[in-house]
Amino acid sequence: MKFATLVLKNLLRSRRRTILTVLSIAVSLFIFSALISLPTVANHVLADTASSVRIACRTKMGQAYPLPEAYKAKIAATPHVVAVTPDNFFGGIYHEVSDQFPNIAVDPDQIDVMWPDWGFSPGAVEQFKKTPYRLSGR
């Protein structure tokens, strides 16, 4: 019992030292747990990307520049290729020019073939295929 009271009295003697000690232990435990869990998180991320069956092709200039249309037939002729669909990256505007966000335009007829693992319901896919799209923001 004397030992507990001695520890308590010394803890309360210098509050700054006590707070700094507790914070240093908390930060150390956080860093330790983050580093211990890092391999597990990395394994989950790599396992998810390794199971993907999609390959994206792009030019040297970047994703915003589309491949030539003639490449679609060449890629489709490659063995084990099930479907080929182009996508187009463009900047969208929400109400004002200062509210921009990236968009990807895809072929609506190929959505259920290209991304079957995304869990689209059949009704949602059909509704997406029937939705008219406007090219202007009016």
A tleap script that builds the chain and sets N, CA, C and O, in Angstrom:
source leaprc.protein.ff14SB
mol = sequence {
  NMET LYS PHE ALA THR LEU VAL LEU LYS ASN
  LEU LEU ARG SER ARG ARG ARG THR ILE LEU
  THR VAL LEU SER ILE ALA VAL SER LEU PHE
  ILE PHE SER ALA LEU ILE SER LEU PRO THR
  VAL ALA ASN HIE VAL LEU ALA ASP THR ALA
  SER SER VAL ARG ILE ALA CYS ARG THR LYS
  MET GLY GLN ALA TYR PRO LEU PRO GLU ALA
  TYR LYS ALA LYS ILE ALA ALA THR PRO HIE
  VAL VAL ALA VAL THR PRO ASP ASN PHE PHE
  GLY GLY ILE TYR HIE GLU VAL SER ASP GLN
  PHE PRO ASN ILE ALA VAL ASP PRO ASP GLN
  ILE ASP VAL MET TRP PRO ASP TRP GLY PHE
  SER PRO GLY ALA VAL GLU GLN PHE LYS LYS
  THR PRO TYR ARG LEU SER GLY CARG
}
set mol.1.N position { 0.819 -1.190 0.000 }
set mol.1.CA position { 0.000 0.000 0.000 }
set mol.1.C position { 0.863 1.254 0.000 }
set mol.1.O position { 0.504 2.259 -0.612 }
set mol.2.N position { 2.016 1.194 0.694 }
set mol.2.CA position { 2.894 2.352 0.737 }
set mol.2.C position { 3.465 2.663 -0.646 }
set mol.2.O position { 3.707 3.823 -0.983 }
set mol.3.N position { 3.676 1.619 -1.436 }
set mol.3.CA position { 4.248 1.809 -2.765 }
set mol.3.C position { 3.277 2.568 -3.679 }
set mol.3.O position { 3.704 3.436 -4.440 }
set mol.4.N position { 1.982 2.254 -3.612 }
set mol.4.CA position { 0.978 2.925 -4.437 }
set mol.4.C position { 0.860 4.396 -4.061 }
set mol.4.O position { 0.766 5.252 -4.940 }
set mol.5.N position { 0.863 4.695 -2.785 }
set mol.5.CA position { 0.772 6.099 -2.374 }
set mol.5.C position { 2.027 6.863 -2.763 }
set mol.5.O position { 1.951 8.040 -3.117 }
set mol.6.N position { 3.178 6.209 -2.701 }
set mol.6.CA position { 4.428 6.857 -3.110 }
set mol.6.C position { 4.408 7.186 -4.609 }
set mol.6.O position { 4.838 8.269 -5.008 }
set mol.7.N position { 3.912 6.262 -5.436 }
set mol.7.CA position { 3.819 6.498 -6.874 }
set mol.7.C position { 2.836 7.629 -7.155 }
set mol.7.O position { 3.116 8.500 -7.978 }
set mol.8.N position { 1.702 7.626 -6.487 }
set mol.8.CA position { 0.690 8.655 -6.691 }
set mol.8.C position { 1.210 10.037 -6.297 }
set mol.8.O position { 0.975 11.012 -7.011 }
set mol.9.N position { 1.910 10.129 -5.175 }
set mol.9.CA position { 2.453 11.423 -4.739 }
set mol.9.C position { 3.495 11.945 -5.729 }
set mol.9.O position { 3.532 13.144 -6.006 }
set mol.10.N position { 4.337 11.067 -6.261 }
set mol.10.CA position { 5.347 11.499 -7.227 }
set mol.10.C position { 4.726 11.872 -8.582 }
set mol.10.O position { 5.239 12.748 -9.278 }
set mol.11.N position { 3.634 11.213 -8.950 }
set mol.11.CA position { 2.953 11.576 -10.187 }
set mol.11.C position { 2.335 12.967 -10.093 }
set mol.11.O position { 2.376 13.739 -11.051 }
set mol.12.N position { 1.770 13.277 -8.947 }
set mol.12.CA position { 1.115 14.564 -8.775 }
set mol.12.C position { 2.085 15.690 -8.428 }
set mol.12.O position { 1.687 16.855 -8.406 }
set mol.13.N position { 3.339 15.370 -8.158 }
set mol.13.CA position { 4.313 16.381 -7.760 }
set mol.13.C position { 4.651 17.312 -8.930 }
set mol.13.O position { 4.748 18.523 -8.730 }
set mol.14.N position { 4.829 16.792 -10.116 }
set mol.14.CA position { 5.144 17.608 -11.283 }
set mol.14.C position { 4.170 17.241 -12.401 }
set mol.14.O position { 4.332 16.227 -13.080 }
set mol.15.N position { 3.159 18.086 -12.575 }
set mol.15.CA position { 2.110 17.780 -13.545 }
set mol.15.C position { 2.646 17.790 -14.976 }
set mol.15.O position { 2.253 16.947 -15.783 }
set mol.16.N position { 3.522 18.712 -15.299 }
set mol.16.CA position { 4.065 18.785 -16.656 }
set mol.16.C position { 4.816 17.503 -17.000 }
set mol.16.O position { 4.659 16.969 -18.097 }
set mol.17.N position { 5.620 17.014 -16.085 }
set mol.17.CA position { 6.373 15.787 -16.321 }
set mol.17.C position { 5.424 14.598 -16.483 }
set mol.17.O position { 5.648 13.727 -17.323 }
set mol.18.N position { 4.370 14.569 -15.676 }
set mol.18.CA position { 3.401 13.483 -15.767 }
set mol.18.C position { 2.677 13.510 -17.109 }
set mol.18.O position { 2.519 12.472 -17.752 }
set mol.19.N position { 2.238 14.697 -17.534 }
set mol.19.CA position { 1.528 14.817 -18.807 }
set mol.19.C position { 2.438 14.452 -19.973 }
set mol.19.O position { 2.022 13.734 -20.882 }
set mol.20.N position { 3.663 14.936 -19.955 }
set mol.20.CA position { 4.600 14.610 -21.029 }
set mol.20.C position { 4.933 13.120 -21.062 }
set mol.20.O position { 5.085 12.540 -22.138 }
set mol.21.N position { 5.045 12.509 -19.902 }
set mol.21.CA position { 5.320 11.066 -19.846 }
set mol.21.C position { 4.150 10.268 -20.422 }
set mol.21.O position { 4.352 9.335 -21.201 }
set mol.22.N position { 2.933 10.636 -20.038 }
set mol.22.CA position { 1.751 9.939 -20.545 }
set mol.22.C position { 1.627 10.137 -22.054 }
set mol.22.O position { 1.320 9.190 -22.778 }
set mol.23.N position { 1.863 11.366 -22.536 }
set mol.23.CA position { 1.801 11.621 -23.971 }
set mol.23.C position { 2.875 10.858 -24.730 }
set mol.23.O position { 2.602 10.333 -25.810 }
set mol.24.N position { 4.064 10.785 -24.206 }
set mol.24.CA position { 5.127 10.060 -24.903 }
set mol.24.C position { 4.812 8.567 -24.973 }
set mol.24.O position { 5.092 7.921 -25.983 }
set mol.25.N position { 4.240 8.022 -23.917 }
set mol.25.CA position { 3.858 6.608 -23.941 }
set mol.25.C position { 2.726 6.390 -24.939 }
set mol.25.O position { 2.728 5.397 -25.667 }
set mol.26.N position { 1.750 7.315 -24.983 }
set mol.26.CA position { 0.632 7.180 -25.921 }
set mol.26.C position { 1.113 7.266 -27.366 }
set mol.26.O position { 0.689 6.471 -28.205 }
set mol.27.N position { 1.982 8.208 -27.662 }
set mol.27.CA position { 2.510 8.340 -29.018 }
set mol.27.C position { 3.320 7.105 -29.394 }
set mol.27.O position { 3.222 6.617 -30.520 }
set mol.28.N position { 4.108 6.606 -28.472 }
set mol.28.CA position { 4.903 5.404 -28.737 }
set mol.28.C position { 4.010 4.205 -29.029 }
set mol.28.O position { 4.290 3.431 -29.944 }
set mol.29.N position { 2.934 4.047 -28.256 }
set mol.29.CA position { 2.012 2.938 -28.504 }
set mol.29.C position { 1.296 3.093 -29.838 }
set mol.29.O position { 1.072 2.106 -30.538 }
set mol.30.N position { 0.932 4.323 -30.198 }
set mol.30.CA position { 0.290 4.555 -31.486 }
set mol.30.C position { 1.228 4.210 -32.635 }
set mol.30.O position { 0.823 3.527 -33.576 }
set mol.31.N position { 2.457 4.665 -32.575 }
set mol.31.CA position { 3.427 4.375 -33.635 }
set mol.31.C position { 3.689 2.878 -33.717 }
set mol.31.O position { 3.763 2.321 -34.813 }
set mol.32.N position { 3.829 2.227 -32.580 }
set mol.32.CA position { 4.063 0.783 -32.562 }
set mol.32.C position { 2.893 0.028 -33.185 }
set mol.32.O position { 3.106 -0.865 -34.005 }
set mol.33.N position { 1.653 0.375 -32.808 }
set mol.33.CA position { 0.495 -0.341 -33.354 }
set mol.33.C position { 0.320 -0.052 -34.843 }
set mol.33.O position { -0.097 -0.932 -35.596 }
set mol.34.N position { 0.636 1.177 -35.278 }
set mol.34.CA position { 0.542 1.493 -36.705 }
set mol.34.C position { 1.566 0.693 -37.507 }
set mol.34.O position { 1.250 0.182 -38.581 }
set mol.35.N position { 2.782 0.584 -36.994 }
set mol.35.CA position { 3.809 -0.172 -37.710 }
set mol.35.C position { 3.539 -1.670 -37.691 }
set mol.35.O position { 3.878 -2.371 -38.644 }
set mol.36.N position { 2.942 -2.162 -36.631 }
set mol.36.CA position { 2.615 -3.588 -36.562 }
set mol.36.C position { 1.480 -3.924 -37.544 }
set mol.36.O position { 1.492 -4.988 -38.163 }
set mol.37.N position { 0.499 -3.017 -37.685 }
set mol.37.CA position { -0.632 -3.304 -38.564 }
set mol.37.C position { -0.341 -2.991 -40.030 }
set mol.37.O position { -1.120 -3.389 -40.896 }
set mol.38.N position { 0.735 -2.305 -40.335 }
set mol.38.CA position { 1.053 -1.930 -41.714 }
set mol.38.C position { 1.190 -3.127 -42.650 }
set mol.38.O position { 0.638 -3.069 -43.748 }
set mol.39.N position { 1.886 -4.206 -42.296 }
set mol.39.CA position { 1.962 -5.351 -43.218 }
set mol.39.C position { 0.595 -5.987 -43.511 }
set mol.39.O position { 0.343 -6.420 -44.635 }
set mol.40.N position { -0.266 -6.043 -42.526 }
set mol.40.CA position { -1.593 -6.616 -42.746 }
set mol.40.C position { -2.402 -5.760 -43.717 }
set mol.40.O position { -3.059 -6.286 -44.616 }
set mol.41.N position { -2.354 -4.445 -43.535 }
set mol.41.CA position { -3.074 -3.543 -44.439 }
set mol.41.C position { -2.499 -3.644 -45.847 }
set mol.41.O position { -3.247 -3.671 -46.825 }
set mol.42.N position { -1.179 -3.698 -45.952 }
set mol.42.CA position { -0.545 -3.810 -47.271 }
set mol.42.C position { -0.936 -5.123 -47.949 }
set mol.42.O position { -1.167 -5.143 -49.158 }
set mol.43.N position { -1.014 -6.211 -47.194 }
set mol.43.CA position { -1.423 -7.495 -47.775 }
set mol.43.C position { -2.859 -7.442 -48.292 }
set mol.43.O position { -3.150 -7.997 -49.352 }
set mol.44.N position { -3.754 -6.789 -47.565 }
set mol.44.CA position { -5.143 -6.673 -48.023 }
set mol.44.C position { -5.226 -5.836 -49.292 }
set mol.44.O position { -5.957 -6.189 -50.217 }
set mol.45.N position { -4.495 -4.745 -49.346 }
set mol.45.CA position { -4.524 -3.886 -50.536 }
set mol.45.C position { -3.966 -4.635 -51.734 }
set mol.45.O position { -4.542 -4.589 -52.821 }
set mol.46.N position { -2.860 -5.318 -51.545 }
set mol.46.CA position { -2.254 -6.054 -52.656 }
set mol.46.C position { -3.109 -7.232 -53.088 }
set mol.46.O position { -3.155 -7.548 -54.277 }
set mol.47.N position { -3.780 -7.883 -52.165 }
set mol.47.CA position { -4.652 -9.001 -52.529 }
set mol.47.C position { -5.837 -8.514 -53.348 }
set mol.47.O position { -6.263 -9.188 -54.286 }
set mol.48.N position { -6.375 -7.341 -52.999 }
set mol.48.CA position { -7.496 -6.802 -53.765 }
set mol.48.C position { -7.071 -6.431 -55.178 }
set mol.48.O position { -7.805 -6.700 -56.130 }
set mol.49.N position { -5.897 -5.816 -55.335 }
set mol.49.CA position { -5.460 -5.430 -56.671 }
set mol.49.C position { -4.993 -6.632 -57.477 }
set mol.49.O position { -5.080 -6.615 -58.705 }
set mol.50.N position { -4.502 -7.666 -56.820 }
set mol.50.CA position { -4.041 -8.849 -57.542 }
set mol.50.C position { -5.213 -9.640 -58.117 }
set mol.50.O position { -5.046 -10.356 -59.104 }
set mol.51.N position { -6.399 -9.522 -57.513 }
set mol.51.CA position { -7.547 -10.265 -58.009 }
set mol.51.C position { -8.270 -9.527 -59.130 }
set mol.51.O position { -9.227 -10.056 -59.696 }
set mol.52.N position { -7.837 -8.336 -59.455 }
set mol.52.CA position { -8.495 -7.571 -60.514 }
set mol.52.C position { -8.167 -8.186 -61.867 }
set mol.52.O position { -7.040 -8.609 -62.125 }
set mol.53.N position { -9.168 -8.223 -62.710 }
set mol.53.CA position { -8.980 -8.808 -64.033 }
set mol.53.C position { -9.000 -7.739 -65.126 }
set mol.53.O position { -9.067 -8.068 -66.310 }
set mol.54.N position { -8.943 -6.492 -64.747 }
set mol.54.CA position { -8.970 -5.393 -65.707 }
set mol.54.C position { -7.574 -4.818 -65.899 }
set mol.54.O position { -6.782 -4.726 -64.962 }
set mol.55.N position { -7.298 -4.436 -67.138 }
set mol.55.CA position { -6.038 -3.783 -67.464 }
set mol.55.C position { -6.373 -2.460 -68.139 }
set mol.55.O position { -7.176 -2.413 -69.071 }
set mol.56.N position { -5.754 -1.392 -67.662 }
set mol.56.CA position { -5.972 -0.071 -68.259 }
set mol.56.C position { -4.781 0.271 -69.138 }
set mol.56.O position { -3.631 0.162 -68.713 }
set mol.57.N position { -5.062 0.680 -70.351 }
set mol.57.CA position { -4.015 1.087 -71.290 }
set mol.57.C position { -4.106 2.593 -71.477 }
set mol.57.O position { -5.199 3.151 -71.574 }
set mol.58.N position { -2.964 3.241 -71.525 }
set mol.58.CA position { -2.958 4.682 -71.704 }
set mol.58.C position { -1.738 5.092 -72.514 }
set mol.58.O position { -0.832 4.290 -72.740 }
set mol.59.N position { -1.722 6.345 -72.947 }
set mol.59.CA position { -0.593 6.860 -73.708 }
set mol.59.C position { 0.486 7.360 -72.759 }
set mol.59.O position { 0.274 7.438 -71.549 }
set mol.60.N position { 1.634 7.695 -73.310 }
set mol.60.CA position { 2.712 8.251 -72.493 }
set mol.60.C position { 2.337 9.616 -71.928 }
set mol.60.O position { 2.872 10.041 -70.904 }
set mol.61.N position { 1.420 10.296 -72.599 }
set mol.61.CA position { 1.051 11.649 -72.183 }
set mol.61.C position { 0.192 11.660 -70.931 }
set mol.61.O position { 0.167 12.665 -70.221 }
set mol.62.N position { -0.511 10.579 -70.638 }
set mol.62.CA position { -1.325 10.525 -69.433 }
set mol.62.C position { -2.706 9.975 -69.706 }
set mol.62.O position { -3.049 9.655 -70.844 }
set mol.63.N position { -3.503 9.867 -68.641 }
set mol.63.CA position { -4.836 9.281 -68.763 }
set mol.63.C position { -5.824 10.204 -69.460 }
set mol.63.O position { -6.827 9.731 -69.995 }
set mol.64.N position { -5.574 11.468 -69.468 }
set mol.64.CA position { -6.520 12.409 -70.077 }
set mol.64.C position { -6.503 12.337 -71.601 }
set mol.64.O position { -7.422 12.836 -72.251 }
set mol.65.N position { -5.479 11.728 -72.175 }
set mol.65.CA position { -5.367 11.635 -73.634 }
set mol.65.C position { -5.770 10.232 -74.073 }
set mol.65.O position { -5.147 9.256 -73.657 }
set mol.66.N position { -6.807 10.117 -74.910 }
set mol.66.CA position { -7.283 8.782 -75.296 }
set mol.66.C position { -6.352 8.106 -76.301 }
set mol.66.O position { -5.617 8.760 -77.041 }
set mol.67.N position { -6.409 6.779 -76.300 }
set mol.67.CA position { -5.704 6.006 -77.316 }
set mol.67.C position { -6.433 6.144 -78.653 }
set mol.67.O position { -7.621 6.465 -78.672 }
set mol.68.N position { -5.752 5.911 -79.756 }
set mol.68.CA position { -6.444 5.939 -81.054 }
set mol.68.C position { -7.534 4.863 -81.119 }
set mol.68.O position { -7.389 3.791 -80.531 }
set mol.69.N position { -8.599 5.147 -81.820 }
set mol.69.CA position { -9.740 4.226 -81.918 }
set mol.69.C position { -9.339 2.897 -82.550 }
set mol.69.O position { -9.948 1.869 -82.254 }
set mol.70.N position { -8.318 2.899 -83.420 }
set mol.70.CA position { -7.875 1.661 -84.071 }
set mol.70.C position { -7.293 0.668 -83.063 }
set mol.70.O position { -7.282 -0.534 -83.327 }
set mol.71.N position { -6.820 1.140 -81.936 }
set mol.71.CA position { -6.252 0.251 -80.919 }
set mol.71.C position { -7.315 -0.628 -80.273 }
set mol.71.O position { -6.999 -1.695 -79.747 }
set mol.72.N position { -8.570 -0.191 -80.307 }
set mol.72.CA position { -9.644 -0.968 -79.687 }
set mol.72.C position { -9.753 -2.346 -80.329 }
set mol.72.O position { -9.896 -3.347 -79.627 }
set mol.73.N position { -9.688 -2.405 -81.649 }
set mol.73.CA position { -9.769 -3.691 -82.349 }
set mol.73.C position { -8.535 -4.546 -82.078 }
set mol.73.O position { -8.645 -5.762 -81.926 }
set mol.74.N position { -7.363 -3.919 -82.017 }
set mol.74.CA position { -6.127 -4.671 -81.738 }
set mol.74.C position { -6.158 -5.273 -80.340 }
set mol.74.O position { -5.759 -6.420 -80.143 }
set mol.75.N position { -6.630 -4.502 -79.378 }
set mol.75.CA position { -6.690 -5.007 -77.999 }
set mol.75.C position { -7.737 -6.102 -77.887 }
set mol.75.O position { -7.517 -7.094 -77.194 }
set mol.76.N position { -8.882 -5.939 -78.563 }
set mol.76.CA position { -9.943 -6.955 -78.525 }
set mol.76.C position { -9.499 -8.255 -79.170 }
set mol.76.O position { -10.003 -9.318 -78.808 }
set mol.77.N position { -8.562 -8.200 -80.122 }
set mol.77.CA position { -8.080 -9.406 -80.791 }
set mol.77.C position { -7.064 -10.177 -79.955 }
set mol.77.O position { -6.698 -11.296 -80.314 }
set mol.78.N position { -6.611 -9.608 -78.861 }
set mol.78.CA position { -5.655 -10.279 -77.978 }
set mol.78.C position { -6.336 -11.466 -77.292 }
set mol.78.O position { -7.481 -11.349 -76.855 }
set mol.79.N position { -5.644 -12.611 -77.193 }
set mol.79.CA position { -6.265 -13.769 -76.543 }
set mol.79.C position { -6.659 -13.480 -75.093 }
set mol.79.O position { -5.964 -12.748 -74.389 }
set mol.80.N position { -7.766 -14.053 -74.656 }
set mol.80.CA position { -8.314 -13.968 -73.302 }
set mol.80.C position { -8.920 -12.613 -72.969 }
set mol.80.O position { -9.303 -12.387 -71.821 }
set mol.81.N position { -9.019 -11.709 -73.927 }
set mol.81.CA position { -9.679 -10.423 -73.678 }
set mol.81.C position { -11.175 -10.612 -73.887 }
set mol.81.O position { -11.608 -11.048 -74.954 }
set mol.82.N position { -11.961 -10.286 -72.872 }
set mol.82.CA position { -13.408 -10.484 -72.928 }
set mol.82.C position { -14.108 -9.252 -73.485 }
set mol.82.O position { -15.003 -9.370 -74.322 }
set mol.83.N position { -13.707 -8.076 -73.028 }
set mol.83.CA position { -14.365 -6.852 -73.475 }
set mol.83.C position { -13.362 -5.705 -73.482 }
set mol.83.O position { -12.395 -5.699 -72.720 }
set mol.84.N position { -13.610 -4.745 -74.349 }
set mol.84.CA position { -12.792 -3.542 -74.445 }
set mol.84.C position { -13.739 -2.359 -74.447 }
set mol.84.O position { -14.699 -2.322 -75.217 }
set mol.85.N position { -13.472 -1.407 -73.597 }
set mol.85.CA position { -14.292 -0.207 -73.576 }
set mol.85.C position { -13.419 1.015 -73.351 }
set mol.85.O position { -12.556 1.006 -72.474 }
set mol.86.N position { -13.630 2.058 -74.125 }
set mol.86.CA position { -12.870 3.289 -73.882 }
set mol.86.C position { -13.478 4.082 -72.736 }
set mol.86.O position { -14.674 3.980 -72.461 }
set mol.87.N position { -12.657 4.859 -72.083 }
set mol.87.CA position { -13.162 5.813 -71.110 }
set mol.87.C position { -12.490 7.153 -71.367 }
set mol.87.O position { -11.395 7.219 -71.925 }
set mol.88.N position { -13.146 8.188 -70.962 }
set mol.88.CA position { -12.672 9.524 -71.258 }
set mol.88.C position { -12.700 10.350 -69.974 }
set mol.88.O position { -13.753 10.525 -69.359 }
set mol.89.N position { -11.538 10.850 -69.579 }
set mol.89.CA position { -11.443 11.698 -68.399 }
set mol.89.C position { -11.706 13.143 -68.812 }
set mol.89.O position { -11.164 13.626 -69.806 }
set mol.90.N position { -12.530 13.811 -68.048 }
set mol.90.CA position { -12.785 15.225 -68.315 }
set mol.90.C position { -13.156 15.912 -67.007 }
set mol.90.O position { -13.552 15.261 -66.040 }
set mol.91.N position { -13.024 17.210 -66.993 }
set mol.91.CA position { -13.338 17.983 -65.800 }
set mol.91.C position { -14.797 18.401 -65.792 }
set mol.91.O position { -15.302 18.963 -66.765 }
set mol.92.N position { -15.463 18.122 -64.693 }
set mol.92.CA position { -16.853 18.518 -64.555 }
set mol.92.C position { -16.955 19.801 -63.741 }
set mol.92.O position { -16.068 20.121 -62.949 }
set mol.93.N position { -18.034 20.520 -63.945 }
set mol.93.CA position { -18.268 21.763 -63.221 }
set mol.93.C position { -19.594 21.638 -62.483 }
set mol.93.O position { -20.612 21.276 -63.072 }
set mol.94.N position { -19.574 21.938 -61.202 }
set mol.94.CA position { -20.778 21.892 -60.378 }
set mol.94.C position { -21.178 23.315 -60.029 }
set mol.94.O position { -20.551 23.944 -59.176 }
set mol.95.N position { -22.183 23.813 -60.658 }
set mol.95.CA position { -22.742 25.154 -60.494 }
set mol.95.C position { -21.824 26.272 -60.971 }
set mol.95.O position { -22.254 27.099 -61.775 }
set mol.96.N position { -20.588 26.331 -60.512 }
set mol.96.CA position { -19.679 27.414 -60.876 }
set mol.96.C position { -18.356 26.828 -61.365 }
set mol.96.O position { -18.038 25.669 -61.095 }
set mol.97.N position { -17.595 27.645 -62.084 }
set mol.97.CA position { -16.313 27.188 -62.633 }
set mol.97.C position { -15.335 26.844 -61.520 }
set mol.97.O position { -14.473 25.986 -61.710 }
set mol.98.N position { -15.445 27.479 -60.385 }
set mol.98.CA position { -14.525 27.198 -59.276 }
set mol.98.C position { -14.810 25.849 -58.615 }
set mol.98.O position { -13.965 25.338 -57.880 }
set mol.99.N position { -15.989 25.261 -58.865 }
set mol.99.CA position { -16.351 23.957 -58.295 }
set mol.99.C position { -16.142 22.866 -59.331 }
set mol.99.O position { -17.109 22.347 -59.887 }
set mol.100.N position { -14.887 22.513 -59.597 }
set mol.100.CA position { -14.574 21.492 -60.589 }
set mol.100.C position { -14.255 20.170 -59.909 }
set mol.100.O position { -13.767 20.136 -58.780 }
set mol.101.N position { -14.537 19.088 -60.613 }
set mol.101.CA position { -14.215 17.751 -60.130 }
set mol.101.C position { -13.979 16.838 -61.322 }
set mol.101.O position { -14.550 17.073 -62.387 }
set mol.102.N position { -13.158 15.803 -61.178 }
set mol.102.CA position { -12.864 14.921 -62.313 }
set mol.102.C position { -14.028 13.964 -62.597 }
set mol.102.O position { -14.743 13.553 -61.683 }
set mol.103.N position { -14.204 13.624 -63.857 }
set mol.103.CA position { -15.239 12.696 -64.299 }
set mol.103.C position { -14.640 11.680 -65.257 }
set mol.103.O position { -13.597 11.917 -65.867 }
set mol.104.N position { -15.304 10.568 -65.375 }
set mol.104.CA position { -14.925 9.549 -66.350 }
set mol.104.C position { -16.180 9.181 -67.132 }
set mol.104.O position { -17.183 8.762 -66.553 }
set mol.105.N position { -16.117 9.338 -68.437 }
set mol.105.CA position { -17.214 8.919 -69.306 }
set mol.105.C position { -16.913 7.511 -69.795 }
set mol.105.O position { -15.810 7.235 -70.268 }
set mol.106.N position { -17.896 6.619 -69.681 }
set mol.106.CA position { -17.725 5.228 -70.106 }
set mol.106.C position { -18.853 4.857 -71.065 }
set mol.106.O position { -19.862 5.554 -71.165 }
set mol.107.N position { -18.657 3.747 -71.761 }
set mol.107.CA position { -19.675 3.231 -72.660 }
set mol.107.C position { -20.753 2.543 -71.821 }
set mol.107.O position { -20.453 1.562 -71.141 }
set mol.108.N position { -21.996 3.028 -71.847 }
set mol.108.CA position { -23.022 2.439 -70.985 }
set mol.108.C position { -23.334 0.984 -71.306 }
set mol.108.O position { -23.769 0.243 -70.425 }
set mol.109.N position { -23.121 0.560 -72.548 }
set mol.109.CA position { -23.433 -0.823 -72.913 }
set mol.109.C position { -22.426 -1.823 -72.350 }
set mol.109.O position { -22.712 -3.020 -72.300 }
set mol.110.N position { -21.269 -1.358 -71.933 }
set mol.110.CA position { -20.211 -2.252 -71.454 }
set mol.110.C position { -20.059 -2.252 -69.930 }
set mol.110.O position { -19.178 -2.937 -69.411 }
set mol.111.N position { -20.876 -1.518 -69.215 }
set mol.111.CA position { -20.688 -1.392 -67.766 }
set mol.111.C position { -20.822 -2.729 -67.050 }
set mol.111.O position { -19.969 -3.071 -66.232 }
set mol.112.N position { -21.860 -3.482 -67.335 }
set mol.112.CA position { -22.051 -4.753 -66.638 }
set mol.112.C position { -21.039 -5.808 -67.061 }
set mol.112.O position { -20.812 -6.764 -66.319 }
set mol.113.N position { -20.422 -5.662 -68.239 }
set mol.113.CA position { -19.396 -6.601 -68.689 }
set mol.113.C position { -18.033 -6.248 -68.081 }
set mol.113.O position { -17.289 -7.135 -67.663 }
set mol.114.N position { -17.713 -4.957 -68.033 }
set mol.114.CA position { -16.392 -4.525 -67.565 }
set mol.114.C position { -16.265 -4.535 -66.043 }
set mol.114.O position { -15.194 -4.840 -65.518 }
set mol.115.N position { -17.331 -4.210 -65.336 }
set mol.115.CA position { -17.254 -4.112 -63.879 }
set mol.115.C position { -18.314 -4.975 -63.200 }
set mol.115.O position { -19.168 -4.445 -62.489 }
set mol.116.N position { -18.279 -6.297 -63.404 }
set mol.116.CA position { -19.298 -7.141 -62.768 }
set mol.116.C position { -19.097 -7.277 -61.260 }
set mol.116.O position { -20.044 -7.597 -60.541 }
set mol.117.N position { -17.879 -7.039 -60.773 }
set mol.117.CA position { -17.590 -7.196 -59.350 }
set mol.117.C position { -17.997 -5.985 -58.521 }
set mol.117.O position { -17.838 -6.001 -57.301 }
set mol.118.N position { -18.513 -4.947 -59.147 }
set mol.118.CA position { -18.917 -3.763 -58.391 }
set mol.118.C position { -20.313 -3.900 -57.799 }
set mol.118.O position { -20.742 -3.034 -57.037 }
set mol.119.N position { -21.019 -4.951 -58.127 }
set mol.119.CA position { -22.299 -5.238 -57.497 }
set mol.119.C position { -23.446 -4.353 -57.955 }
set mol.119.O position { -24.310 -3.999 -57.153 }
set mol.120.N position { -23.467 -3.992 -59.226 }
set mol.120.CA position { -24.590 -3.210 -59.746 }
set mol.120.C position { -25.829 -4.087 -59.784 }
set mol.120.O position { -25.759 -5.251 -60.179 }
set mol.121.N position { -26.945 -3.542 -59.382 }
set mol.121.CA position { -28.193 -4.287 -59.528 }
set mol.121.C position { -28.635 -4.199 -60.990 }
set mol.121.O position { -28.356 -3.202 -61.656 }
set mol.122.N position { -29.315 -5.220 -61.493 }
set mol.122.CA position { -29.737 -5.202 -62.902 }
set mol.122.C position { -30.619 -4.000 -63.238 }
set mol.122.O position { -30.532 -3.455 -64.338 }
set mol.123.N position { -31.459 -3.590 -62.304 }
set mol.123.CA position { -32.306 -2.435 -62.550 }
set mol.123.C position { -31.502 -1.151 -62.669 }
set mol.123.O position { -31.831 -0.287 -63.482 }
set mol.124.N position { -30.458 -1.018 -61.873 }
set mol.124.CA position { -29.633 0.189 -61.928 }
set mol.124.C position { -28.850 0.256 -63.229 }
set mol.124.O position { -28.687 1.333 -63.802 }
set mol.125.N position { -28.365 -0.883 -63.697 }
set mol.125.CA position { -27.622 -0.902 -64.964 }
set mol.125.C position { -28.542 -0.525 -66.119 }
set mol.125.O position { -28.159 0.262 -66.985 }
set mol.126.N position { -29.743 -1.077 -66.137 }
set mol.126.CA position { -30.686 -0.748 -67.215 }
set mol.126.C position { -31.100 0.718 -67.155 }
set mol.126.O position { -31.249 1.367 -68.191 }
set mol.127.N position { -31.287 1.240 -65.948 }
set mol.127.CA position { -31.644 2.649 -65.815 }
set mol.127.C position { -30.500 3.536 -66.291 }
set mol.127.O position { -30.734 4.561 -66.931 }
set mol.128.N position { -29.255 3.146 -65.982 }
set mol.128.CA position { -28.108 3.915 -66.445 }
set mol.128.C position { -28.009 3.900 -67.967 }
set mol.128.O position { -27.665 4.909 -68.583 }
set mol.129.N position { -28.312 2.749 -68.573 }
set mol.129.CA position { -28.250 2.650 -70.031 }
set mol.129.C position { -29.325 3.498 -70.712 }
set mol.129.O position { -29.125 3.963 -71.834 }
set mol.130.N position { -30.460 3.702 -70.047 }
set mol.130.CA position { -31.553 4.477 -70.637 }
set mol.130.C position { -31.452 5.973 -70.341 }
set mol.130.O position { -32.171 6.766 -70.949 }
set mol.131.N position { -30.583 6.371 -69.428 }
set mol.131.CA position { -30.491 7.780 -69.031 }
set mol.131.C position { -29.892 8.612 -70.157 }
set mol.131.O position { -28.800 8.306 -70.636 }
set mol.132.N position { -30.592 9.661 -70.586 }
set mol.132.CA position { -30.005 10.527 -71.617 }
set mol.132.C position { -28.940 11.427 -70.992 }
set mol.132.O position { -29.099 11.916 -69.874 }
set mol.133.N position { -27.875 11.632 -71.719 }
set mol.133.CA position { -26.772 12.441 -71.212 }
set mol.133.C position { -26.663 13.699 -72.054 }
set mol.133.O position { -26.791 13.669 -73.278 }
set mol.134.N position { -26.423 14.808 -71.360 }
set mol.134.CA position { -26.236 16.076 -72.034 }
set mol.134.C position { -24.749 16.425 -72.028 }
set mol.134.O position { -24.044 16.202 -71.044 }
set mol.135.N position { -24.299 16.968 -73.129 }
set mol.135.CA position { -22.901 17.367 -73.215 }
set mol.135.C position { -22.671 18.772 -72.699 }
set mol.135.O position { -21.538 19.119 -72.363 }
set mol.136.N position { -23.698 19.583 -72.627 }
set mol.136.CA position { -23.539 20.933 -72.096 }
set mol.136.C position { -24.144 20.996 -70.708 }
set mol.136.O position { -24.950 20.140 -70.343 }
set mol.137.N position { -23.773 21.980 -69.945 }
set mol.137.CA position { -24.248 22.114 -68.578 }
set mol.137.C position { -25.560 22.865 -68.478 }
set mol.137.O position { -25.897 23.331 -67.390 }
set mol.138.N position { -26.298 23.003 -69.527 }
set mol.138.CA position { -27.565 23.764 -69.510 }
set mol.138.C position { -28.730 22.921 -69.142 }
set mol.138.O position { -29.856 23.415 -69.085 }
savepdb mol mol.pdb
quit
